[in-house]
Each structure stands twice: as structure tokens, then as C-alpha cells.
């Protein structure tokens, strides 16, 4: 049993738990004795997780009222404590930057950054009052380098990296530890879940690069070609999360996959134009 103050099980709030990384993390931490609050955007997914034995508040990062009510539900259940927060829920909106409407960019930032910030700001006073806590942010290899067709997602993850680095410095001495987990290719439904956003926002048939969409992105989105090179299961992220919330001295960054390690090195040692050439062919 993982114990907190007065012998109570330590508590963690994890967002984006309907599938993939969040789902595996919720079950993985519960198996280690944590009291897990596995938040989902849809009430139907919350019901499913409750049926699996997890506590599951509804939190949709784009819905401020759900952030308020979801966190209140957690704190009421724990008597006002929260030992760890894992911000994980996010989505992608694929398409060329030149074809990406500004409203689409605003919308993805609402979920992938602003909602994280809102929830985190509400949690910090709780952890400050306790004198301890862990905040873990699920970034990406695309918070280190960019890939074509992924401009909206790239932008949100670069923003997460910058905001988190600042927050980590500002929280020095409070007992609140802040870490970034940086997956690369991890088995999830992010590609399938991005299709509705692509279809809503990207007018690819009228793009100057319509032929590139047809030959490239369309195939990747709608045709399953099996796992990506170096793809790992979500449990690889859960292992990093366990260290981030349980280690006496958690790391600042946790790269997960081979591409994340490789791109972290490449960004430091390669000239920008050389790195651009490599990434343009990914």
C-alpha cells in the first residue's frame, strides 16, 4: 500500500483516462495502492471506469465547469488532499499550418494547454497547504522537435514544455515537484481521435497542396499500417509516471521512447537546417 499522511493511501488525479496512456496509468497506479481518480471527458467513459473499480470524475479541459466540479469531487472524497496530478488528456488536429484555421488553433489550445493550466492552478494551493505534491505533465517528443502536418499539436506541446519549465522554477522550495514525461510513439487512439478534428477544420481539397494530402496524410489517417517504428505500449509511460510520483528525487524530464532520446540529442548537436532536413522526411 502506498501511504500518505496519517496512513491514508496517496491520491492521484489522472486526466484523459478513457484509453491509452491515461487508462494504463490509472490501473497501474491503482495496482500499486494509490487512490486513483481517473478522469474522462465523457460521462459514459467515467461509468465504464467506475465499473472497473476506479473512481472517475468527469473532467473536460474545454469545460471550465467540469474542471471545477471534477476537482471538488476529488477533494471531497480525500478530505481536501491531493498528492499527485497527472495532466494527460489531449488531442491532435492534423493538417498543414497554412490550412489550419485560427479558430482550430484556439480550440486545441483550450484543451491541450489552457485546461491543464486551469486545473493545475487550482491544485497548487492544495499541495502548498500540504507542503508537498507532484505535478506531472505528459508532453511529447513533439515538444522537443516538430514534424510536418502536426503544427497545432506541436505548438501545444512546445507551450506545455515552456509553461512547465517556468512553473518548476517558480515552485522551488514549496515541496511541490514538477516533472515532464516525453513519450514518442506510444500505442493509443490519438490518430483515430484526430480524424473528426481534421474533417471539421481542414479544407484539404481546396488546399494548394491537395495532392500531398491525398498521397500522404490521407493514407496515414485512414489506413491502419500497424505499429509505428519504435512504438511502445502505454505501460512504458506508466513506469516513468511511477518514478515521477514515488521517487524521493523525481527527474525533471522522462523521455520514453527511442525517438524521444534521439531527438533530444539531435536538437542539441545538429545545425537547425540539418535537423529540418531529417524531420521533413519523417
C-alpha positions in Angstrom: 0.0 0.0 0.0 1.3 3.5 -0.9 0.7 5.6 2.1 0.3 9.3 2.6 -0.4 11.4 5.7 -1.9 9.5 8.7 -1.7 6.2 6.9 -4.1 7.1 4.1 -3.4 5.8 0.6 -1.8 8.5 -1.5 -4.1 10.1 -4.1 -3.6 11.0 -7.7 -5.8 12.7 -10.3 -5.2 11.5 -13.8 -6.9 13.0 -16.8 -7.6 11.5 -20.2 -8.2 8.0 -18.9 -10.7 6.7 -21.4 -7.9 4.8 -23.3 -4.2 4.7 -24.0 -1.7 6.3 -21.6 -4.3 7.6 -19.1 -6.1 4.3 -18.9 -3.0 2.3 -18.3 -1.6 4.8 -15.8 -4.9 4.7 -13.8 -4.8 0.9 -13.5 -1.1 0.8 -13.0 -1.1 3.3 -10.1 -4.2 1.6 -8.5 -2.3 -1.7 -8.5 0.4 0.0 -6.5 -2.0 1.1 -3.8 -2.7 4.6 -4.9 -6.2 6.0 -4.7 -6.7 6.9 -8.3 -9.2 9.4 -9.6 -9.3 8.5 -13.3 -11.0 11.5 -15.1 -12.6 11.3 -18.5 -14.2 13.8 -20.8 -17.3 11.7 -21.5 -19.6 10.5 -18.7 -20.0 7.2 -20.5 -16.3 6.5 -20.1 -16.5 7.5 -16.5 -19.2 5.0 -16.0 -17.1 2.3 -17.6 -14.1 3.0 -15.4 -16.3 3.0 -12.3 -17.4 -0.4 -13.3 -13.8 -1.4 -13.4 -13.3 -0.3 -9.8 -11.9 3.1 -10.3 -13.2 6.5 -9.0 -13.8 8.6 -12.1 -14.8 12.2 -12.0 -15.8 13.9 -15.3 -13.2 16.5 -16.4 -13.3 18.0 -19.8 -10.4 20.5 -20.2 -12.6 22.6 -22.6 -15.4 22.8 -20.0 -14.4 25.0 -17.0 -17.5 23.9 -15.0 -16.4 20.3 -15.3 -12.9 21.2 -14.0 -14.5 22.9 -11.0 -16.9 20.1 -10.2 -14.4 17.3 -11.0 -11.7 18.6 -8.7 -14.3 19.4 -6.0 -15.4 15.7 -6.2 -11.9 14.5 -5.7 -11.1 16.8 -2.8 -14.4 16.0 -1.1 -13.5 12.3 -1.3 -10.0 12.8 0.1 -10.8 15.3 2.8 -9.0 18.0 0.9 -5.8 16.3 0.0 -4.3 15.5 -3.4 -0.8 14.0 -3.6 -0.3 14.0 -7.3 -1.7 15.3 -10.6 -1.0 13.8 -14.0 -2.1 16.1 -16.8 -2.5 13.8 -19.8 -5.7 14.5 -21.8 -5.0 16.0 -25.2 -5.9 15.6 -28.9 -4.4 16.3 -32.3 -5.7 18.3 -35.3 -3.6 17.2 -38.3 -3.1 19.5 -41.3 -0.7 22.0 -42.8 -0.2 25.2 -40.8 -1.3 27.2 -43.8 -4.6 25.3 -43.9 -5.2 25.5 -40.1 -7.9 28.0 -39.2 -7.1 30.2 -36.3 -10.3 29.0 -34.5 -9.0 25.4 -34.8 -5.8 26.5 -33.1 -7.7 28.3 -30.4 -9.8 25.2 -29.7 -6.9 22.8 -29.4 -5.1 25.2 -27.1 -8.2 25.3 -24.9 -7.9 21.5 -24.3 -4.1 20.9 -24.6 -2.9 23.9 -22.6 -5.4 26.3 -21.1 -7.4 23.5 -19.4 -4.2 22.0 -18.0 -3.2 25.4 -16.7 -6.7 25.9 -15.1 -6.7 22.6 -13.3 -3.1 22.9 -12.2 -3.6 26.4 -10.7 -6.5 25.0 -8.7 -4.3 22.1 -7.4 -1.3 24.1 -6.4 -2.8 25.8 -3.3 -3.9 22.3 -2.1 -0.4 21.0 -2.4 1.2 24.1 -1.0 -1.1 23.8 2.1 0.1 20.2 2.4 3.7 21.2 2.0 4.2 18.5 -0.7 2.9 17.3 -4.0 3.8 16.1 -7.5 2.6 17.6 -10.8 3.4 15.6 -13.8 2.8 16.8 -17.4 2.5 14.4 -20.4 4.4 16.2 -23.1 5.7 14.6 -26.2 8.8 14.2 -28.5 6.8 16.9 -30.4 7.5 19.2 -27.5 11.2 18.9 -28.4 11.1 18.9 -32.2 8.4 19.4 -34.8 7.1 17.2 -37.5 5.1 18.3 -40.6 1.3 18.0 -40.7 1.3 18.3 -36.9 1.6 22.1 -36.4 -1.3 22.5 -34.0 -0.2 19.6 -31.7 3.5 20.7 -32.0 2.5 24.2 -30.8 0.6 23.0 -27.8 3.3 20.7 -26.6 6.1 23.3 -27.0 3.8 25.6 -24.9 3.4 22.8 -22.3 7.2 22.5 -22.1 7.8 26.2 -21.6 5.0 26.7 -19.1 6.1 23.6 -17.1 9.7 24.6 -17.0 8.7 28.1 -15.7 6.4 26.6 -13.1 9.1 24.1 -11.9 11.5 27.0 -11.2 8.8 29.1 -9.5 7.7 26.3 -7.2 11.2 25.6 -5.9 11.2 25.4 -2.1 7.4 24.7 -1.8 7.7 20.9 -1.6 5.8 20.6 -4.9 7.9 18.7 -7.5 7.2 19.2 -11.2 8.1 16.7 -14.0 7.6 16.3 -17.7 7.1 12.9 -19.3 8.0 12.9 -23.0 6.6 10.0 -25.0 7.3 9.4 -28.6 5.3 6.7 -30.5 3.1 5.0 -27.9 0.1 2.9 -28.6 -3.0 5.0 -28.3 -6.1 6.2 -30.2 -4.8 9.7 -30.9 -4.7 9.1 -34.7 -8.2 7.8 -34.8 -9.5 10.5 -32.4 -7.9 13.2 -34.6 -10.0 12.3 -37.7 -13.1 14.3 -36.6 -11.0 17.4 -35.9 -9.3 17.1 -39.3 -12.6 16.7 -41.1 -14.1 19.6 -39.2 -11.3 22.1 -39.7 -9.1 21.3 -42.7 -10.4 22.1 -46.2 -7.7 19.9 -47.8 -9.5 19.5 -51.1 -9.1 23.2 -51.8 -5.5 23.4 -50.4 -2.6 24.4 -52.7 -1.1 21.1 -51.6 -4.2 18.9 -52.2 -2.0 16.3 -53.9 0.3 16.0 -50.9 -2.7 15.4 -48.6 -4.1 12.7 -50.9 -0.7 10.9 -51.2 0.4 11.4 -47.6 -1.8 12.4 -44.7 -5.0 10.8 -46.0 -3.3 7.4 -46.1 -1.8 7.8 -42.6 -5.1 8.9 -41.1 -7.5 6.5 -42.7 -5.3 3.4 -43.3 -4.0 1.3 -40.5 -0.5 0.2 -41.2 0.3 -1.4 -37.9 2.5 0.0 -35.1 4.9 2.8 -35.8 8.7 2.1 -35.7 9.9 2.1 -32.1 6.3 2.2 -30.8 5.9 1.1 -27.1 2.8 0.2 -25.1 1.3 2.7 -22.7 2.9 0.8 -19.8 6.2 2.4 -20.8 4.8 5.7 -19.8 3.3 4.4 -16.6 6.7 3.2 -15.5 8.0 6.7 -15.8 5.0 8.1 -14.0 5.5 5.8 -11.1 9.1 7.1 -10.7 7.9 10.7 -11.0 5.3 10.4 -8.2 7.1 8.0 -5.9 10.8 8.7 -6.1 12.4 10.8 -3.4 14.0 13.0 -6.1 11.9 12.8 -9.3 13.6 13.7 -12.6 12.8 16.9 -14.4 12.2 15.1 -17.7 11.4 11.5 -18.5 12.0 10.6 -22.2 10.2 7.4 -23.0 10.9 6.1 -26.5 14.0 5.8 -28.8 12.8 8.7 -30.9 12.5 11.0 -27.9 16.0 10.1 -26.7 17.4 10.5 -30.3 15.6 13.8 -31.0 16.7 15.2 -27.6 20.3 14.6 -28.6 19.8 15.7 -32.2 18.3 19.0 -31.2 21.4 19.8 -29.1 24.1 18.8 -31.6 22.8 19.3 -35.1 22.5 22.6 -37.0 18.9 23.6 -37.4 18.9 23.1 -41.2 20.3 19.6 -40.8 17.6 18.8 -38.2 14.9 20.3 -40.5 16.1 18.0 -43.3 15.7 14.9 -41.1 12.4 15.9 -39.8 10.9 16.8 -43.2 11.4 13.1 -44.2 9.8 11.6 -41.1 
